[in-house]
Amino acid sequence: DQEGRVRVTIGRASDYYGAGGANSTSGEPVFGRVLAGKRPQWTGKLDVPHTFHYLPDIARGLVTLAEHPEADGEVWHLPAAEPVTAQRFFDLVFEAAGRPTPAKAQIAGPALLAVAGIFSPMLRELRETAYQFRRPFVIDSSKFEGAFGRLQPTQHREAVERTVAWFRSR
């Protein structure tokens, strides 16, 4: 405002995907590789629930926070579609891409991340958040929903189809 005050709030999201999301853990390593006829790369277990956020849903959540001064000074976990296993997510990507699902994704385990982290700052950071991929990682947005209502996140099937279309159009 004119007095130099700034409104601050934090909206948190998990692994994101969608148009423009090539640099996320589910962007190029999943969508890009599947569309190139390769197996997706992942850094954890394939069979544990994981929250994936679709970029337009993140944007709607952040706009909601910006529109409500009562959000100021707080940290909010943004709503997302239901958690799914990485394998289920990959199956949706293969289906939307019109490709047969291969036996397994390429898994980057702790040892590989440690070595690769020497050369790649992004992989070094990923090593520190690897716990999010080895155990269930489910975002609880009940605080957000209690304050602002349910935003009806885009279901994964539709969001994955839109993301595949964007990756194809690049």
Disulfide bonds with the S-S distance in Angstrom:
none
